[in-house]
Every structure is written in C-alpha cells, then in structure tokens.
Amino acid sequence: MYQFAVQIPAFTQAFILASVVAIVALLHLSLRRLVGAQPFLWKATGMLCLYLLFIAGLSVIGFFEDFSLPPRIIAGAFLTIVVLILISIYFRQSMHRITTERHETGIKNFTLSGLTMVQVWRILPETIILLLIQNGIMPEVMTFTGRNFDIFAPLTAPLMAMMIRRESPARIRILLAWNVICSLILIATVAHGVLATPTPLRMIFSEIPNAAIGSFPATMLPVFMVPLAFVIHGWSIRICLNRLTSIKEHL
C-alpha cells in the first residue's frame, strides 16, 4: 500500500491557505494594473478560484494521499498547468480587445518588468517548506539546505525586474537566460521532490518520506504553486523571444 496521510499542524495549515489567497490576490492586482477593472479579469480570477476549490476538495477527501502508480500528485500538477494555460488563453484573447494607447503602453511595461517582479511570491512556498521541515513531516532535502535552490528566483526577481525596466536586446537576453536557469532549477527541485515521495519509484531515501505534499492543504505546493511557477516562466520566455524577434525585424 502506498497510502500516506500526514497530520499537518493547524498553524502551518493556516499559513498555507493564507499563502494561496495571497498569491491569487497578487496575480489579480498585478493584472489589474495592466488592464484595469475589466469584467474578464474577474472572470479569469473566478475560474482560477473555482479550480482551486475543486483541488482543495480532492485534497480534503484524501485523493492525493495515494502514492501508487501513476502518482495522483503528478496528474494534478499537469492538470493545473493545462487549466492555467486555458485561463491564460482566455485572458489574452480578452485583453486584445483593449485598444486604447494607455493600455497598450501598460502591456509593454508589464509583460517583462511586472511579470518578473511577480515572481517574488515564490518566497511563500519556500517558507511553507521550512515550516513543514520544522514540523518534522518533510525531509530536509526539500529546502535550500538540502537540494532545493529554487529560492534563487524570488531573491533575484526584484533585481531582474529593475534591470529590464529599460529594455535593450542585451537586457532581454539576460532576462531570457534568467528565466531558463530558474526553470531548470525548478525542474531539478521538482525531480528531487518526486524521487523522495513514497512511490514505487522512490530513489531518494531519507528518514522522512516526502509524503506531506499529498495531505491537505500541503497539496497546494505541488498541485498549484509549482505549476504556476512553470507557467509564469513560460510566459516570460515567450515574451522575451517575441520581443527579440520584433527587434530583429525592425533593424
């Protein structure tokens, strides 16, 4: 049997749930700076909230506590990526209807500097991981003292955001490289996390298996926060590549 239920202390549960609310609010407010209080923004936020309630419901009934193959946690993470991409497509299509000069300028400024600055939210999952380790329910390999160097992204995001405020081909390339590096670090962190979970494919053995991520509300780490980080990096990489292509075409 690969069924693991982990009791998470009340304070840590409250912090995780508060972090989810804070992340959604940060995304909404950041996008509101771009497009204003548009109805489609509220619809996009509502879609995300409904999906998170669905994931939370599955987590509460113990759906993700089953670590047999195929791991439900991984399936949940991929589903979230698909949902976030679909919401992004809806948002982008709606945003294209905005044609005033003010919003066009906002889009230009937000897409690189603003989108990079948003990555500071990732200090929250790192704090959650530390709390889970201090609670004795997550292996130390999952923090920056072990094999998790993902804290690099939120610590350097403000510097990168300030750098890209004045765009140039060289600075866009630096930001592109930063996003690629952060994505690779995130992939490595996720790989270590997966290999430390109590599945039949477990390869990293520590005193404590990485089973807490299957219990509510710690499920929000792999099923919401990690996919969100990947999608934001994907947005940034795409925008950087499009901007570099546009610059070449105008030379």
N, C-alpha and C positions, 0 to 999 in steps of 0.2 A: 504493500500500500504506500502511496505517495501523497497522502492527505495530511497536511500540516496546518493546524490552527494555532496562531500565536496571539497571546493576550497583550495588547498594546496599552500602556498606561494612559489614563484619562488626559493628562496634560499634553502628552505627545499627540494623542488623537485630536485634541482641540487645536494644537498648533498646525497640524497637517491640514485640517479643514479650513482654518483661517488662511493658510497659505494658498489653498486652491481659490478661495474667494478673492484674495488679494491679487493673484495672478490674472484672473478673469477681469477684475476691475481695472488693473493696469493696462491690459490689452484693449479694453473698451475705451478707456480715457485716451490712450495713445492714438487709437484710430479716430477718435472723435476730434482730436486736434487736426487730423488730416482732412476729414470730410464734413465736420460739423455734426450737429444732432440730427442726422439723417435717419428716416424710418428703417432703411435697410440695414443700418448698423445695429439697431436694436434687435432686428430680426436675426441677424447673424449671431449676436450675443445670446439671444434666446435659444437658438439652435444648439449652441455650444453648451449652455446650461442644462437643457433637456438631455443632451447626450451624457453629460457628467452625472446627472441624476440616475440615468439608466445604468451607467458603470458602477455608481455607488450602490445601487440596488443589488446588482450582481455580487458585489463585494460583500455586502451585509449578509447575504444568504450563504456565503462561503464558496461561491462559484470558482474563485481564483485560488482557493486553498488546495486544489487538486493539481499536483505537480507531475502527474503521469503524462506520457506522451500521447498526443502533442501537447506541450505546455499551454495552458489556457492564458497565462500571463502574456506570452508572446503573441498569441492570437488577438488578445485585447489591445496590445500595443499597435499591431498592424491595422486593426480596425479603426483605432483613433487617428492614425496617420491618414487613412482614407477619408474619414469624416472631416478632418481638418482641411484636407485638400479640397473637398467638395464645398465646404464653407468658404474657403479662400476664393474658389472659382465664382461662387455666388457674389461674394463681396466685390471682386474685381469687375465683374460684369455690371454690377450696380454702380460702382464707382466711375465707370467710363461714361455714365450718363451725365456726370457733373462736368460742365464745360466752361465754367467761369474762370477767368485768369487767376483769381485768388486761390482757387482750389488746385489749379494746375501747378502753381508755384509751391503750394503746400505739399503736393505729392512729390515733387522733385526733392524738396528738403527732407521730407520724412523718410523716403524709401531707404536711404543709406544711413544718414546720421541718426535719425529717430529709431529706425529698425534695429540698429546696432546697440543703441542705448537701452532698448527694451530688454536686452539680454541680462541686465543686472538682476532680473527676477530669479535667475538661477542660483543665487546665493541661498534662496529658501530651501530647495531640495537638499543642498549640501548641509544646511542646518538640521533638516529633518533626519538625514543620515547620521549625523553626530548624535542627535537625541536617541535614535534607535540603538546606536552602539553603546551609549551611556546607560541605556535601559537593559543592556545585556541580551538583546534579541536580534542583533545584526553583526556579522563578522567585521573585524577592523579592516579587512582588505577592501571594504567598500568606501573607505574615506581617504582623504589625501595623505594620511599617514601610512596608508597601505598602497593600493594600486589605482586609486581614483584621483586623477589630476584634472577633473572637469571644472574645478574651482577656478582654473586659469581663465575661463570665458567670462564669468561675471566680474572678476577682478580687473581684467584688461578692457572690458567693453567700454567704460567711460573714456579711456584714452583713445581708443579707436574711433569712437563717436566724435570726439573733439577734432581728431585728425581729418576726418572725412567731411567736416563742415565746409571746407574749401576743397572742392573736387578737382582732381587732376588725374590723368591716366596713371601716373605712378602711385598716387594715394589709393586709387580704386584697386589697383593690382595688389597693394599691401593689404587692403581690406579683404579682397578675394582670398589671398593666402591665409589670412587670419581665420576666415570662416572655414576654409578647408581644414586647417590644422585643428580648430576647435571641434569640427565634425569628426575627425579621426580620433581625437582624444575621447569624445563621447562614445564612438563605436567601441573603442578599447574598454572603456568603463562598463558599457553595457555587456560586452562579451565576458568580462570578469564576473559581473553580476549574475549572468545566466549560468556560467560554469560553476558558480558557487551555490546555486539553488539545488534543493534536494530532488532532482530529477534522475532518471536512469542514466543520463548523460553527464552527470556531475563529474567534474575533473579537478575542481579546487576544493580541497577538504580542509576545513577549519573546525575549531571546537564548536562553533555555532554555524549552522547552515543558513543560507540567505533565504529563509522561509517567511520572514515577516512581511515581505512585499506581497504576499498572497492574502494577507488579512486586512480587513477594513480598519482605518482608512489608508494604511500604508500602500495599498494598491494604486493610489493616485500617483505614486512615484513612477513606476514603470508604465502604467496604462494612460497617464495624462501628461505628466511633466516631461518625461523623456521624449515621447513623440512630438510634443510641442517644440522642444528644443531643436529637434531634427528639422521640423517644418520651417521654423524661423531661419535656420541656417540655409535651408533650401531656397527660401525667398531671397535672402541676401545674395547668395551665389548667383542666382538667376538675374537679379537686378544688376549686379556688378558686370556680368558678362554682357547683358544687353547694353549697358552704358558704354562699355569699351567698344562694342560693335558700332554703336551710334557715333562715337568719337572718330573711329576709323573711316566711317562713311562720309564724314564731313571734312576730312582732311583733303 
